[in-house]
């Protein structure tokens, strides 16, 4: 058996490492209960709230958007006052943005790029709207540029914005298990648990393509370039056994676009020094300290298959729990 050593950037493989919510032994959740006025804010209304929210942050002016009296705001898992954190440092907006909209629960999610004191950062957030006011704000900001493709992103893959034909759609009670199957297979990592990946599936993590990307993985050493593999091929290797726990929450579903938006925290206990892949090879693992990757991301599901995964994450204290 060959022994290979692969060292991934610690901020790198979000899919391989983490996002925060419920454990695999807990039922997947869809976030908050529907607002008392569900349906009052339609798709256009919700997406307008997302745009106005960004504008308000850039203007450092919370009063420019309607906020509920008991509005709750977290950034990177920490509860803060509206006006703090990115509210005080945002300096510009860009045209790069992906929306997932759930009128049934009164929620909108957005993943894009903003400027913070003149530097581009990745943002992923969820807003809940009740009685035409923002009642919940949950956002992830990826600031670390050690593993970031933010400067190379120009426009989102158009697949995210595409509205699906009725025949391509699945109801939310089917979409959530499809998205969760990704985390369940990653957490158990025996290479046998099925995930309905499309042949054209790709994953983007902090602006870096981490599937079907041989050029990126070529410099990581060891001769085992997992980043060159497809979504299906990666999961069949069983390589990701070093991911020891995943806590995830599936917070909203956009049935028309075929999107599930989730928050997750991936733990790496740091005590797994080697893994044996399904081809019999033994690989040394370079991640040897306790680490949690915490983030938010989108699954694009068409005709029951995962076509895209898009995540924004940061390195959190090991074992960090969801604030929600």
LOGUKOL-612002 format. One line per field, with one value per residue: x, y, z of N, C-alpha, C in turn; residue in three letters; residue number from 1. Coordinates in steps of 0.05 Angstrom, whole numbers, plus 5000, padded with zeros to 4 digits. Example, Ala and Ser with C-alpha at 12.3 -4.5 7.8 and 13.67 -1.06 7.14 Angstrom:
2
n_x	(5264  5257)
n_y	(4886  4955)
n_z	(5156  5142)
ca_x	(5246  5273)
ca_y	(4910  4979)
ca_z	(5156  5143)
c_x	(5264  5258)
c_y	(4934  5001)
c_z	(5156  5157)
residu	(Ala  Ser)
num	(1  2)
***
This chain:
324
n_x	(5017  5011  5037  5015  5023  4981  4971  4923  4904  4887  4843  4816  4783  4721  4675  4697  4705  4673  4613  4555  4504  4454  4469  4486  4453  4409  4345  4343  4335  4291  4302  4275  4207  4151  4135  4085  4057  4063  4075  4061  4105  4132  4173  4201  4198  4226  4277  4289  4293  4341  4377  4370  4388  4444  4458  4446  4484  4532  4524  4528  4483  4434  4382  4361  4336  4277  4273  4255  4232  4254  4298  4347  4417  4472  4541  4588  4575  4571  4532  4512  4503  4460  4492  4542  4606  4611  4576  4600  4646  4639  4649  4635  4594  4585  4570  4566  4527  4486  4421  4375  4309  4253  4191  4151  4169  4183  4237  4302  4362  4430  4489  4550  4595  4625  4656  4704  4729  4755  4775  4759  4712  4681  4612  4557  4490  4429  4364  4306  4239  4187  4123  4137  4186  4255  4271  4309  4378  4430  4495  4554  4621  4677  4740  4794  4849  4883  4863  4827  4787  4766  4783  4784  4732  4681  4628  4569  4559  4511  4474  4455  4416  4377  4310  4274  4243  4176  4177  4228  4232  4231  4193  4199  4204  4230  4277  4308  4327  4359  4400  4420  4441  4491  4522  4515  4541  4593  4606  4607  4639  4655  4656  4614  4563  4507  4503  4464  4494  4499  4527  4553  4566  4595  4637  4644  4686  4695  4704  4738  4746  4737  4730  4741  4787  4846  4892  4896  4902  4950  4997  4999  5025  5045  5020  4967  4914  4861  4828  4825  4786  4717  4654  4627  4668  4705  4677  4671  4721  4727  4761  4753  4751  4774  4742  4706  4657  4595  4555  4494  4447  4390  4364  4330  4289  4287  4243  4230  4277  4306  4340  4375  4390  4441  4470  4531  4577  4639  4676  4744  4777  4831  4859  4863  4909  4921  4888  4855  4841  4788  4814  4854  4900  4942  4940  4975  4950  4949  4923  4928  4911  4859  4803  4751  4710  4666  4607  4564  4522  4500  4460  4448  4396  4373  4323  4325  4379  4444  4475  4508  4550  4559  4598  4613  4659  4692  4749  4736  4734  4750  4697  4656  4590  4526  4497  4444)
n_y	(4976  5044  5101  5164  5235  5288  5356  5401  5470  5501  5533  5514  5466  5469  5438  5392  5399  5437  5467  5498  5470  5421  5356  5294  5256  5283  5310  5343  5413  5467  5519  5579  5586  5597  5665  5707  5733  5705  5703  5755  5783  5777  5742  5783  5825  5804  5798  5850  5869  5845  5872  5925  5918  5909  5959  5991  5974  5990  6044  6052  6056  6037  6055  6062  6018  5979  5954  5903  5912  5876  5856  5809  5798  5766  5757  5717  5677  5703  5739  5805  5878  5910  5950  5943  5909  5886  5926  5973  5975  5964  5985  5987  5961  5906  5877  5823  5772  5722  5697  5665  5650  5648  5652  5626  5619  5670  5688  5707  5691  5709  5707  5736  5789  5841  5905  5917  5967  5980  5931  5871  5825  5762  5748  5718  5714  5710  5734  5745  5763  5795  5820  5861  5878  5871  5817  5779  5770  5736  5726  5708  5724  5720  5734  5721  5716  5676  5629  5641  5660  5708  5754  5737  5727  5746  5745  5711  5640  5628  5588  5589  5630  5613  5598  5540  5492  5468  5411  5399  5411  5399  5385  5420  5384  5342  5365  5382  5333  5316  5355  5347  5296  5303  5322  5280  5237  5258  5262  5210  5184  5135  5123  5097  5116  5141  5200  5244  5267  5307  5293  5338  5365  5415  5446  5506  5540  5591  5622  5591  5539  5473  5423  5382  5409  5405  5436  5466  5428  5404  5423  5407  5363  5294  5265  5251  5276  5301  5344  5348  5313  5294  5312  5265  5226  5244  5235  5180  5161  5158  5190  5232  5221  5247  5288  5299  5312  5341  5396  5419  5464  5470  5522  5551  5544  5548  5534  5545  5561  5517  5512  5501  5532  5531  5529  5509  5473  5446  5399  5383  5339  5333  5288  5247  5218  5189  5164  5111  5103  5081  5054  5028  5056  5090  5150  5205  5255  5324  5359  5370  5393  5413  5438  5480  5492  5541  5560  5586  5564  5546  5497  5476  5446  5405  5370  5332  5323  5344  5399  5442  5468  5520  5555  5597  5610  5610  5602  5576  5576  5512  5466  5503  5525  5533  5598  5604)
n_z	(5000  4984  5017  5024  5032  5045  5048  5062  5053  5114  5116  5073  5052  5055  5045  5058  5110  5145  5176  5211  5255  5264  5291  5257  5279  5293  5273  5209  5205  5186  5201  5228  5252  5208  5191  5223  5185  5138  5069  5058  5041  4981  4932  4903  4939  4984  4963  4952  5004  5018  4985  5003  5055  5048  5026  5070  5107  5081  5082  5136  5168  5205  5211  5161  5142  5154  5218  5264  5331  5366  5339  5320  5314  5286  5273  5243  5280  5329  5374  5365  5368  5322  5275  5292  5279  5213  5198  5213  5183  5129  5062  5010  4955  4911  4845  4848  4867  4897  4904  4948  4959  5001  5005  5034  5087  5098  5088  5064  5031  5018  4980  4968  4949  4985  5000  5049  5085  5038  5019  4987  5012  5026  5034  5067  5081  5120  5122  5161  5151  5184  5188  5152  5170  5187  5226  5240  5231  5204  5192  5154  5148  5107  5117  5117  5075  5062  5041  4991  4937  4924  4895  4843  4827  4785  4763  4784  4773  4725  4734  4786  4789  4755  4744  4756  4712  4722  4721  4737  4790  4861  4920  4983  5026  5004  4983  5027  5053  5010  5007  5058  5054  5034  5077  5113  5086  5084  5137  5155  5118  5091  5039  5017  5026  4993  4953  4916  4868  4809  4744  4727  4772  4814  4863  4900  4944  4988  4943  4913  4867  4886  4865  4807  4791  4773  4770  4817  4859  4846  4867  4919  4937  4948  4908  4904  4881  4903  4893  4840  4827  4812  4843  4858  4853  4893  4941  4939  4952  5007  5035  5071  5126  5168  5182  5238  5262  5243  5250  5229  5199  5160  5132  5097  5039  4970  4927  4873  4848  4861  4908  4969  5029  5077  5143  5173  5216  5214  5246  5261  5296  5301  5316  5281  5245  5200  5141  5108  5042  4996  4957  4980  4992  5039  5074  5101  5144  5144  5178  5242  5288  5333  5300  5274  5219  5200  5170  5116  5064  4996  4963  4898  4869  4819  4788  4828  4836  4860  4834  4842  4895  4939  4983  5040  5089  5154  5198  5260  5333  5360  5362  5363  5373  5342  5340  5338)
ca_x	(5000  5026  5030  5017  5016  4968  4965  4906  4903  4869  4818  4808  4763  4697  4659  4711  4710  4654  4591  4544  4475  4447  4486  4474  4433  4386  4331  4350  4314  4288  4305  4254  4179  4141  4126  4056  4046  4076  4063  4058  4129  4137  4201  4213  4199  4247  4303  4293  4303  4370  4392  4369  4405  4471  4460  4446  4510  4552  4519  4531  4458  4413  4356  4352  4320  4258  4281  4237  4241  4270  4315  4371  4438  4497  4562  4607  4566  4571  4510  4521  4484  4459  4509  4569  4620  4612  4560  4618  4669  4631  4656  4625  4580  4592  4548  4567  4508  4468  4398  4356  4286  4234  4168  4135  4179  4190  4265  4318  4391  4447  4518  4563  4620  4624  4682  4707  4752  4769  4783  4737  4707  4658  4591  4534  4473  4401  4346  4277  4221  4161  4108  4152  4210  4275  4271  4332  4401  4451  4514  4581  4640  4703  4760  4821  4856  4901  4849  4805  4787  4748  4792  4780  4704  4670  4599  4561  4550  4482  4457  4442  4393  4358  4285  4271  4218  4161  4185  4255  4231  4224  4182  4220  4208  4249  4302  4325  4343  4380  4422  4432  4456  4519  4536  4515  4562  4618  4611  4613  4662  4664  4656  4591  4537  4501  4495  4455  4509  4497  4553  4565  4568  4620  4635  4660  4690  4708  4712  4757  4734  4751  4725  4748  4807  4872  4914  4898  4912  4975  5019  4995  5043  5035  5011  4939  4901  4832  4814  4821  4764  4690  4640  4622  4694  4716  4662  4675  4747  4727  4784  4746  4747  4785  4720  4696  4629  4584  4530  4484  4419  4380  4347  4309  4287  4276  4234  4229  4304  4319  4362  4373  4411  4447  4493  4543  4603  4653  4697  4766  4788  4860  4871  4863  4934  4922  4864  4858  4820  4776  4832  4874  4923  4943  4948  4979  4933  4964  4908  4933  4902  4829  4794  4723  4703  4638  4599  4538  4524  4477  4459  4431  4385  4356  4312  4333  4408  4460  4491  4528  4552  4573  4600  4629  4665  4716  4760  4724  4744  4741  4672  4638  4562  4509  4486  4415)
ca_y	(5000  5069  5121  5191  5256  5311  5377  5421  5495  5497  5546  5507  5447  5472  5415  5370  5405  5445  5487  5491  5464  5397  5333  5275  5241  5300  5316  5368  5433  5488  5545  5591  5581  5617  5690  5708  5744  5691  5708  5783  5793  5757  5739  5809  5840  5793  5804  5879  5872  5838  5894  5948  5912  5915  5988  6003  5969  6006  6071  6052  6069  6017  6067  6063  5994  5974  5933  5897  5922  5855  5844  5794  5800  5752  5756  5695  5661  5719  5758  5833  5898  5920  5973  5934  5891  5896  5951  5996  5974  5961  6009  5987  5937  5897  5865  5794  5764  5699  5698  5643  5664  5629  5667  5611  5624  5698  5690  5709  5687  5722  5702  5754  5803  5869  5916  5925  5986  5980  5904  5853  5802  5745  5750  5701  5721  5703  5753  5737  5787  5792  5845  5880  5887  5850  5807  5762  5774  5717  5729  5698  5740  5707  5756  5711  5714  5653  5611  5658  5667  5731  5773  5726  5725  5768  5743  5684  5620  5634  5566  5595  5648  5601  5586  5513  5483  5452  5383  5397  5419  5380  5399  5425  5361  5325  5379  5383  5308  5314  5371  5335  5272  5311  5323  5253  5222  5269  5257  5181  5182  5108  5120  5081  5129  5154  5228  5247  5287  5307  5289  5364  5378  5429  5460  5531  5545  5617  5632  5573  5514  5451  5398  5384  5430  5392  5455  5474  5407  5393  5432  5400  5341  5267  5251  5243  5302  5297  5367  5343  5294  5303  5310  5236  5213  5252  5222  5151  5154  5155  5205  5253  5210  5265  5305  5282  5317  5364  5407  5435  5473  5477  5544  5560  5529  5563  5513  5553  5560  5492  5518  5499  5548  5517  5536  5485  5474  5420  5394  5365  5336  5334  5264  5227  5224  5176  5152  5092  5107  5057  5040  5015  5073  5103  5178  5221  5278  5347  5374  5356  5409  5415  5461  5480  5510  5549  5577  5584  5558  5539  5474  5479  5419  5404  5343  5314  5320  5367  5408  5461  5474  5545  5560  5618  5600  5621  5584  5583  5560  5484  5459  5526  5518  5553  5618  5604)
ca_z	(5000  4983  5038  5013  5051  5032  5067  5050  5069  5136  5110  5047  5042  5071  5042  5072  5138  5165  5175  5237  5257  5280  5285  5239  5293  5298  5248  5197  5210  5166  5213  5244  5245  5189  5204  5227  5161  5115  5043  5054  5027  4960  4924  4896  4964  5001  4951  4956  5032  5018  4972  5021  5078  5040  5023  5097  5119  5068  5092  5165  5177  5210  5209  5133  5136  5176  5236  5286  5357  5379  5318  5330  5294  5292  5252  5249  5304  5354  5376  5367  5363  5295  5274  5299  5261  5185  5196  5217  5166  5100  5048  4983  4946  4884  4831  4851  4888  4892  4922  4952  4970  5012  5014  5053  5114  5100  5091  5040  5035  4998  4981  4949  4956  4992  5007  5077  5086  5012  5012  4981  5029  5019  5054  5063  5103  5120  5135  5164  5151  5197  5187  5136  5184  5191  5254  5244  5213  5210  5170  5155  5132  5103  5114  5114  5047  5058  5022  4981  4908  4921  4874  4816  4821  4770  4763  4793  4754  4720  4743  4812  4785  4737  4754  4745  4701  4742  4721  4749  4818  4882  4943  5004  5043  4990  4979  5051  5055  4989  5017  5083  5048  5030  5103  5125  5074  5091  5166  5159  5101  5085  5010  5009  5030  4968  4950  4888  4853  4780  4731  4723  4798  4822  4889  4904  4973  4991  4917  4900  4858  4899  4850  4779  4790  4776  4773  4845  4876  4836  4884  4947  4944  4954  4884  4907  4877  4906  4883  4811  4823  4812  4869  4863  4857  4919  4963  4938  4963  5036  5045  5090  5152  5188  5191  5260  5268  5228  5260  5207  5198  5134  5143  5079  5014  4947  4909  4845  4838  4868  4925  4998  5042  5102  5159  5183  5229  5210  5266  5256  5323  5299  5326  5260  5232  5174  5132  5086  5022  4987  4938  4997  4998  5066  5071  5124  5145  5153  5197  5267  5311  5333  5283  5264  5198  5205  5147  5104  5035  4979  4946  4875  4864  4795  4782  4849  4838  4868  4812  4852  4923  4942  5011  5051  5116  5168  5218  5286  5355  5358  5375  5364  5369  5328  5358  5334)
c_x	(5018  5018  5036  5011  5005  4962  4949  4908  4882  4842  4804  4783  4738  4679  4671  4711  4688  4635  4574  4514  4469  4466  4471  4453  4408  4371  4341  4328  4313  4289  4281  4226  4170  4131  4096  4043  4058  4061  4059  4081  4137  4167  4215  4217  4222  4274  4309  4303  4333  4387  4393  4387  4434  4476  4462  4473  4532  4549  4523  4506  4436  4385  4345  4337  4301  4267  4260  4249  4260  4289  4340  4391  4462  4516  4583  4601  4566  4548  4520  4498  4484  4474  4538  4581  4620  4596  4578  4641  4663  4636  4646  4610  4590  4567  4547  4548  4491  4446  4385  4333  4264  4210  4151  4143  4187  4220  4279  4347  4406  4476  4531  4589  4613  4653  4682  4733  4769  4778  4759  4736  4682  4638  4569  4515  4444  4386  4318  4261  4195  4148  4123  4175  4229  4276  4295  4353  4422  4471  4541  4598  4667  4724  4788  4828  4876  4889  4824  4809  4771  4757  4788  4750  4694  4640  4592  4555  4520  4463  4442  4416  4371  4334  4281  4243  4203  4170  4212  4255  4224  4213  4203  4224  4225  4277  4320  4340  4364  4404  4436  4448  4486  4534  4537  4537  4590  4626  4619  4636  4673  4664  4632  4564  4530  4493  4487  4468  4502  4525  4568  4569  4596  4615  4654  4661  4707  4720  4732  4743  4750  4742  4734  4768  4835  4895  4918  4911  4940  4998  5018  5011  5029  5025  4982  4922  4871  4816  4810  4797  4737  4678  4636  4648  4706  4703  4666  4702  4747  4749  4777  4740  4757  4765  4705  4667  4621  4557  4519  4455  4412  4358  4326  4311  4274  4268  4235  4257  4318  4343  4355  4396  4415  4470  4504  4570  4616  4676  4718  4780  4818  4874  4871  4888  4936  4894  4871  4835  4810  4793  4855  4898  4920  4954  4952  4962  4948  4950  4909  4928  4872  4820  4765  4721  4673  4630  4570  4540  4498  4482  4440  4423  4366  4348  4323  4362  4422  4479  4513  4526  4569  4574  4619  4634  4689  4725  4751  4739  4733  4716  4652  4610  4548  4498  4455  4403)
c_y	(5025  5087  5149  5212  5280  5331  5398  5447  5492  5511  5535  5490  5449  5447  5392  5375  5419  5468  5480  5488  5441  5375  5313  5258  5257  5305  5342  5388  5453  5516  5553  5583  5603  5642  5690  5719  5731  5697  5738  5795  5771  5757  5766  5826  5830  5800  5834  5884  5866  5860  5919  5943  5918  5945  6001  5998  5987  6035  6074  6064  6049  6029  6068  6038  5990  5950  5928  5907  5902  5841  5831  5793  5784  5755  5736  5681  5677  5739  5786  5852  5906  5947  5967  5917  5902  5921  5975  5997  5970  5987  6009  5961  5930  5884  5835  5786  5740  5700  5671  5654  5645  5645  5653  5616  5653  5703  5693  5705  5700  5714  5720  5766  5832  5879  5924  5942  5983  5952  5887  5830  5788  5747  5730  5706  5711  5725  5740  5762  5780  5819  5868  5893  5864  5842  5790  5768  5755  5717  5718  5716  5725  5728  5746  5705  5692  5632  5626  5663  5692  5750  5763  5723  5750  5768  5714  5666  5625  5611  5572  5612  5634  5590  5560  5509  5467  5423  5378  5402  5395  5396  5401  5400  5339  5338  5379  5356  5305  5331  5358  5310  5278  5311  5295  5236  5232  5262  5228  5172  5153  5102  5105  5095  5146  5184  5232  5270  5284  5303  5316  5379  5392  5443  5484  5537  5571  5627  5615  5547  5490  5424  5403  5406  5419  5412  5463  5453  5397  5400  5424  5375  5314  5252  5242  5269  5299  5321  5365  5326  5308  5301  5281  5222  5219  5236  5191  5142  5147  5171  5222  5243  5228  5287  5290  5288  5341  5371  5425  5442  5480  5497  5554  5544  5546  5542  5520  5553  5534  5496  5512  5515  5537  5531  5511  5491  5447  5419  5376  5362  5337  5309  5241  5234  5210  5166  5132  5096  5080  5041  5027  5032  5085  5131  5192  5246  5301  5363  5361  5373  5411  5441  5457  5500  5515  5567  5573  5580  5549  5513  5480  5451  5420  5375  5323  5309  5346  5374  5427  5463  5500  5552  5584  5611  5614  5600  5593  5568  5531  5479  5481  5517  5540  5573  5618  5577)
c_z	(5000  5006  5026  5035  5036  5053  5053  5066  5090  5131  5085  5044  5060  5069  5057  5101  5154  5161  5199  5238  5274  5273  5268  5252  5300  5272  5236  5200  5187  5178  5229  5234  5225  5203  5205  5202  5137  5090  5037  5039  5006  4953  4918  4921  4981  4989  4953  4985  5033  5007  4991  5046  5072  5038  5051  5111  5108  5077  5122  5179  5181  5207  5181  5124  5159  5192  5257  5312  5371  5359  5331  5307  5303  5268  5261  5275  5330  5353  5382  5364  5334  5294  5280  5277  5233  5181  5198  5198  5136  5086  5019  4977  4919  4871  4834  4874  4879  4913  4924  4968  4977  5023  5035  5082  5118  5103  5063  5048  5012  5002  4960  4959  4963  4998  5036  5080  5061  5003  5008  5002  5020  5041  5046  5086  5098  5134  5138  5166  5163  5197  5174  5150  5187  5220  5260  5223  5222  5187  5176  5138  5131  5097  5109  5085  5041  5039  5013  4951  4903  4899  4846  4808  4807  4769  4771  4769  4749  4728  4769  4808  4769  4752  4740  4732  4722  4744  4734  4779  4836  4905  4965  5022  5030  4987  5003  5055  5034  4997  5040  5076  5043  5056  5116  5113  5081  5120  5170  5141  5097  5055  4999  5011  5006  4971  4921  4873  4823  4769  4728  4749  4802  4848  4890  4934  4976  4964  4902  4892  4869  4889  4821  4773  4793  4781  4802  4862  4869  4854  4912  4955  4947  4930  4885  4905  4878  4895  4853  4806  4822  4840  4877  4869  4884  4941  4962  4949  4992  5050  5069  5118  5174  5196  5212  5268  5252  5241  5239  5211  5170  5138  5124  5053  4993  4926  4880  4833  4844  4886  4954  5009  5070  5116  5171  5197  5227  5230  5255  5283  5323  5308  5306  5243  5204  5167  5110  5067  5011  4967  4954  5003  5026  5062  5098  5122  5157  5174  5224  5291  5310  5319  5276  5242  5199  5182  5138  5075  5022  4965  4923  4867  4840  4790  4803  4852  4846  4845  4821  4882  4925  4971  5017  5080  5128  5188  5245  5308  5354  5374  5377  5357  5353  5349  5357  5342)
residu	(Unk  Unk  Unk  Unk  Unk  Unk  Unk  Unk  Unk  Unk  Unk  Unk  Unk  Unk  Unk  Unk  Unk  Unk  Unk  Unk  Unk  Unk  Unk  Unk  Unk  Unk  Unk  Unk  Unk  Unk  Unk  Unk  Unk  Unk  Unk  Unk  Unk  Unk  Unk  Unk  Unk  Unk  Unk  Unk  Unk  Unk  Unk  Unk  Unk  Unk  Unk  Unk  Unk  Unk  Unk  Unk  Unk  Unk  Unk  Unk  Unk  Unk  Unk  Unk  Unk  Unk  Unk  Unk  Unk  Unk  Unk  Unk  Unk  Unk  Unk  Unk  Unk  Unk  Unk  Unk  Unk  Unk  Unk  Unk  Unk  Unk  Unk  Unk  Unk  Unk  Unk  Unk  Unk  Unk  Unk  Unk  Unk  Unk  Unk  Unk  Unk  Unk  Unk  Unk  Unk  Unk  Unk  Unk  Unk  Unk  Unk  Unk  Unk  Unk  Unk  Unk  Unk  Unk  Unk  Unk  Unk  Unk  Unk  Unk  Unk  Unk  Unk  Unk  Unk  Unk  Unk  Unk  Unk  Unk  Unk  Unk  Unk  Unk  Unk  Unk  Unk  Unk  Unk  Unk  Unk  Unk  Unk  Unk  Unk  Unk  Unk  Unk  Unk  Unk  Unk  Unk  Unk  Unk  Unk  Unk  Unk  Unk  Unk  Unk  Unk  Unk  Unk  Unk  Unk  Unk  Unk  Unk  Unk  Unk  Unk  Unk  Unk  Unk  Unk  Unk  Unk  Unk  Unk  Unk  Unk  Unk  Unk  Unk  Unk  Unk  Unk  Unk  Unk  Unk  Unk  Unk  Unk  Unk  Unk  Unk  Unk  Unk  Unk  Unk  Unk  Unk  Unk  Unk  Unk  Unk  Unk  Unk  Unk  Unk  Unk  Unk  Unk  Unk  Unk  Unk  Unk  Unk  Unk  Unk  Unk  Unk  Unk  Unk  Unk  Unk  Unk  Unk  Unk  Unk  Unk  Unk  Unk  Unk  Unk  Unk  Unk  Unk  Unk  Unk  Unk  Unk  Unk  Unk  Unk  Unk  Unk  Unk  Unk  Unk  Unk  Unk  Unk  Unk  Unk  Unk  Unk  Unk  Unk  Unk  Unk  Unk  Unk  Unk  Unk  Unk  Unk  Unk  Unk  Unk  Unk  Unk  Unk  Unk  Unk  Unk  Unk  Unk  Unk  Unk  Unk  Unk  Unk  Unk  Unk  Unk  Unk  Unk  Unk  Unk  Unk  Unk  Unk  Unk  Unk  Unk  Unk  Unk  Unk  Unk  Unk  Unk  Unk  Unk  Unk  Unk  Unk  Unk  Unk  Unk  Unk  Unk  Unk  Unk  Unk  Unk  Unk  Unk  Unk  Unk)
num	(1  2  3  4  5  6  7  8  9  10  11  12  13  14  15  16  17  18  19  20  21  22  23  24  25  26  27  28  29  30  31  32  33  34  35  36  37  38  39  40  41  42  43  44  45  46  47  48  49  50  51  52  53  54  55  56  57  58  59  60  61  62  63  64  65  66  67  68  69  70  71  72  73  74  75  76  77  78  79  80  81  82  83  84  85  86  87  88  89  90  91  92  93  94  95  96  97  98  99  100  101  102  103  104  105  106  107  108  109  110  111  112  113  114  115  116  117  118  119  120  121  122  123  124  125  126  127  128  129  130  131  132  133  134  135  136  137  138  139  140  141  142  143  144  145  146  147  148  149  150  151  152  153  154  155  156  157  158  159  160  161  162  163  164  165  166  167  168  169  170  171  172  173  174  175  176  177  178  179  180  181  182  183  184  185  186  187  188  189  190  191  192  193  194  195  196  197  198  199  200  201  202  203  204  205  206  207  208  209  210  211  212  213  214  215  216  217  218  219  220  221  222  223  224  225  226  227  228  229  230  231  232  233  234  235  236  237  238  239  240  241  242  243  244  245  246  247  248  249  250  251  252  253  254  255  256  257  258  259  260  261  262  263  264  265  266  267  268  269  270  271  272  273  274  275  276  277  278  279  280  281  282  283  284  285  286  287  288  289  290  291  292  293  294  295  296  297  298  299  300  301  302  303  304  305  306  307  308  309  310  311  312  313  314  315  316  317  318  319  320  321  322  323  324)
***
